[in-house]
Amino acid sequence: MSTVELDAPSAATPAHPSLLAVLREWGRIGCLGFGGPPTHIALLRQLCVERRRWLTATEFEDAVAVCNLLPGPASTQLAIYCAWRLRGRPGALVGGIAFIVPGLILILALAAIFLAGSPPRWVRAAGAGAGSAVAAVAVQTGVALLPASWRRARTVSRLRWPCYLAAGATAAAAVGPWLVLVLLGCGAFELAARRHHRPGRQPGAAAPPMPLLAAAATGTGGLLALIWVAFKVGALSYGGGFVIIPLMQTDAVDHYHWMTADQFLNAVALGQITPGPVVQTVAAVGYAAAGIGGGLLAAAVAFGPSFAFILLGGPHFARLRAEPRIRAFLDGAAPAAAGAILGSAIPLAGALDRPWQYATLGGAMILLLPLRRGVVLTLLIAAAVGVVVTAAGGPLPQ
């Protein structure tokens, strides 16, 4: 499809929606979007293609493909992009904010309860139960990414694909603070390898430039550190929302001590059971670091790149999708990101300290993998198990 075809208004569009309609419809999806990206994509397609016919099916599928090439939360970027296609930059801002804010409000409210100094015992029990299942969610998410990532790898990269996967898994499990460098390094290595295999190609732009890492060196745990952690979440999370977990865990728990390991598990669980993108988890981390203001700041920084990608790059997305250098970079970074998600299960499981939590983790594995139950349902069941076990006299995590 040419740039003109992708960027021109759809011939099937009966009329552009008003900004009020964008606010209402995207806000509705933000309120109902339990279940993560698959739910968000289905709701957006139902709205824009089937019900209102604002976009054709081909236009929508092209939009999904392009947004999956970008780092950061793909379903959030798809929501912003669809609104941009219909109402330009004002629509992108209104639609994106309407999509994000409902879940953000809910996760900050829940963070205030779950991360309070002395929450009620049943709240701590529910958090401990849901947190027990988070490692299983990481495994399920990583496994789900593997088939598409393998199919996407071209012949010249399939020998390297397992190496990228192993590098991401090892980095997430052992050297969390440096995971970003591993993801970028895998992408850059694949780009260089493709050029070596195709000597006749003219050298073009390099892989996306590495951001300045000076902010990461701060050990104060102040706002600069929070901004850096949130920026990594929003701009460098190749492979989807759950890759943010290993990006955040070491910083939030071990380096800056904003929260305990148990509280971090609670935060991840909250990001899974609330509507909207999984990246909302960063708001709970921001809340632990600096209260409501910290949560809002972390969310603004984390979602800022998604708005920037669409507002600045939207007219060029057709060329981006066809750009071999971008594809080569992502062919290296994507399997590393899938490996990072799988590797994150190790420290997440290591944060558990009660036998009943490990039993709950085993049950969650069965529900998510062989039985293919939903993430939200699994986490709610795990939370209920925590409440029942502790009510029967079982110990809470320390």
Secondary structure, 3 states (H helix, E strand, C coil): CCHHHHHCCCCCCCCCCCHHHHHHHHHHHHHHCCCCHHHHHHHHHHHHHHHCCCCCHHHHHHHHHHHHCCCCCHHHHHHHHHHHHHHHHHHHHHHHHHHHHHHHHHHHHHHHHHCCCCCCHHHHHHHHHHHHCHHHHHHHHHHHHHHHHHHHCCHHHCCCHHHHHHHHHHHHHHCHHHHHHHHHHHHHHHHHHHHHHCCCCCCCCCCCCCCCCHHHHCCCCCHHHHHHHHHHHHHCCCCCHHHHHHHHHHHHHHHCCCCCHHHHHHHHHHHHHCCCCHHHHHHHHHHHHHHHHHHHHHHHHHHHHHHHHHHHHHHHHHHHHHCHHHHHHHHHHHHHHHHHHHHHHHHHHHCCCCHHHHHHHHHHHHHHCCCCCCHHHHHHHHHHHHHHHHHCCCCCCC
